[in-house]
Amino acid sequence: MLDNKGFDIWAEEYDEFVDKNSSGYPFEGYYQLLNRIYDVVDIKKNSKILDIGFGTGVLTNRLYNDGACIYGIDFSQKMTDIAGEKMPGARFIRWDFNLGLPPELDSEKFDYIISTYAIHHLDDYKKVQFIKKLKKSLAEKGKIVIGDIAFGNRQQLESCRNKNKDIWDKDEIYLVSEEITEALAKEGINSEYIQISSCAGMLEIL
Ligand SMILES: C[S@@+](CC[C@H](N)C(=O)[O-])C[C@H]1O[C@@H](n2cnc3c(N)ncnc32)[C@H](O)[C@@H]1O
């Protein structure tokens, strides 16, 4: 699993890397997933959106250009610099989401909280606790939408792992819809999962 320095090194090449590797694990369906989330997010004038692990801002930048008021957290300085150049009016905060949300955002309420290809850095317990916290930062009728490397059930994850033994990242903790929706339900949180590709899915918190 990469730390913030690892992401700093990857940042310059990230967009090109994803572009060249958008077939097969891990980025199969990358653009379809981002497009799907883009379609779910209904931008009104000054909609406030928080992106968790915004990276180079591939999705965020589209929402920014549509007029959304963009906030984001990411622990990589280089990713933050690149995204900041594309979106000078956005409020990007360098922060490790293992610590929850930064205090600067305590009083903010968001119409959408989105996250793509980042939440696999948290184990499932932390994912659920984090989602619980994020819900408190939603405006009325606000939504959380998460896209990531994800599988409908454990067998599908294992099958993908077996096909990709050489490149499988054993430190990343991918979403398994059957398990995470149940864990969320135990906390009283309803969610809906849609499989987008062989290894990507979208989790909408209802
Ligand atoms: C694979 S990139 C995804 C970037 C972008 N969301 C996308 O879909 O292309 C993961 C991003 O999450 C950030 N990230 C990973 N773990 C993090 C953590 N614990 N706290 C904050 N940011 C983190 C990385 O710095 C990186 O920018």
The ligand as an SDF file (V2000), in Angstrom:
LIG
                    3D

 27 29  0  0  0  0  0  0  0  0999 V2000
   -5.4790    5.8400   -6.6100 C   0  0  0  0  0  0  0  0  0  0  0  0
   -5.5700    7.5430   -6.1800 S   0  0  0  0  0  0  0  0  0  0  0  0
   -7.2180    7.9810   -6.6670 C   0  0  0  0  0  0  0  0  0  0  0  0
   -7.3010    9.4210   -7.0970 C   0  0  0  0  0  0  0  0  0  0  0  0
   -8.6460    9.8620   -7.6550 C   0  0  0  0  0  0  0  0  0  0  0  0
   -9.6720    9.8730   -6.6390 N   0  0  0  0  0  0  0  0  0  0  0  0
   -9.0600    9.0090   -8.8240 C   0  0  0  0  0  0  0  0  0  0  0  0
  -10.1170    8.3570   -8.7710 O   0  0  0  0  0  0  0  0  0  0  0  0
   -8.3130    8.9770   -9.8040 O   0  0  0  0  0  0  0  0  0  0  0  0
   -5.7330    7.4970   -4.3980 C   0  0  0  0  0  0  0  0  0  0  0  0
   -5.6360    8.8910   -3.7850 C   0  0  0  0  0  0  0  0  0  0  0  0
   -5.9980    8.7940   -2.4040 O   0  0  0  0  0  0  0  0  0  0  0  0
   -5.0090    9.4520   -1.6240 C   0  0  0  0  0  0  0  0  0  0  0  0
   -4.9350    8.7410   -0.3330 N   0  0  0  0  0  0  0  0  0  0  0  0
   -4.6620    7.4450   -0.1110 C   0  0  0  0  0  0  0  0  0  0  0  0
   -4.6920    7.1480    1.2010 N   0  0  0  0  0  0  0  0  0  0  0  0
   -4.9830    8.3290    1.8170 C   0  0  0  0  0  0  0  0  0  0  0  0
   -5.1520    8.6930    3.1930 C   0  0  0  0  0  0  0  0  0  0  0  0
   -4.9950    7.8010    4.1710 N   0  0  0  0  0  0  0  0  0  0  0  0
   -5.4670    9.9790    3.4610 N   0  0  0  0  0  0  0  0  0  0  0  0
   -5.6060   10.8970    2.4660 C   0  0  0  0  0  0  0  0  0  0  0  0
   -5.4490   10.6120    1.1580 N   0  0  0  0  0  0  0  0  0  0  0  0
   -5.1450    9.3430    0.8460 C   0  0  0  0  0  0  0  0  0  0  0  0
   -3.7180    9.3480   -2.4170 C   0  0  0  0  0  0  0  0  0  0  0  0
   -2.7950   10.3490   -2.0870 O   0  0  0  0  0  0  0  0  0  0  0  0
   -4.2380    9.4550   -3.8470 C   0  0  0  0  0  0  0  0  0  0  0  0
   -4.2540   10.7880   -4.2860 O   0  0  0  0  0  0  0  0  0  0  0  0
  1  2  1  0
  2  3  1  0
  2 10  1  0
  3  4  1  0
  4  5  1  0
  5  6  1  0
  5  7  1  0
  7  8  2  0
  7  9  1  0
 10 11  1  0
 11 12  1  0
 11 26  1  0
 12 13  1  0
 13 14  1  0
 13 24  1  0
 14 15  1  0
 14 23  1  0
 15 16  2  0
 16 17  1  0
 17 18  1  0
 17 23  2  0
 18 19  1  0
 18 20  2  0
 20 21  1  0
 21 22  2  0
 22 23  1  0
 24 25  1  0
 24 26  1  0
 26 27  1  0
M  CHG  2   2   1   9  -1
M  END
$$$$
